[in-house]
């Protein structure tokens, strides 16, 4: 899951700071999500999926279909 979050961000040419702003968290917290050092709360997971227009199943690695 963490790898996909990072790939989605990099593919959209966004910085961690930009995503943190969208998610209303600090850049450090967002970085911890990408590194797998902090669990991604369900509400944040849903916001990330909506932001990128992908399913939560894709982010979680349950599906390869975006």
N, C-alpha and C positions, 0 to 999 in steps of 0.2 A: 504494500500500500504506500509506503513512504517514498519508494522509488517513483511510483506513478505520480504522486503529488508533485514531486520535483520535476519530472519530465513534462507534465502539463504546464507548469510555470515556465520552464525554459523554452518550450515550444511556442509559448505565447509572448516570449521576450519580455517577461515581467520580472521585477526584482522581488526579493523576499519582503522588502519594505512596502512595496505596492500591495502585495497580497495581504500583509499584516494589516494594512490600513483598511482594506475591503472587509477583512474578518474582525476588525476592531480588537486587535491584539498587538502585542509588541513584535518587533522583528525577531527578537531572541526567542520568543515563544513559538513563532512560526518556524524558525530555524530548527527548533527542537522537534517539531512535528515531522519535518522532512528527514531529520537524522534518526527518527525513531526513538528519541530519548524521552518523548512525552506522548502519551496516547492522545489521539485526535478525538475530541468529544463529538458525539453524534450530531449536534447542531452545527458544528464547524464543518464536519464531513458533508453535510447536506448543502451548506453554503458554498463549499468548494465545488461540489458537483454542479450546482446551479450556475455558478460563475463560469465554468468551462463548458457547460452544456453537455455533460456526460452523466452516466448513471453512477450511483454509489457502488453498484456491483463492479463496475469497471475500476473504480478507484481501489476497491477492496481486493481486486484480483480474482473475483468470482466469475468475471466475464471479460472477454477480449473485445467485445462490442462496445464502442463508446456510446 
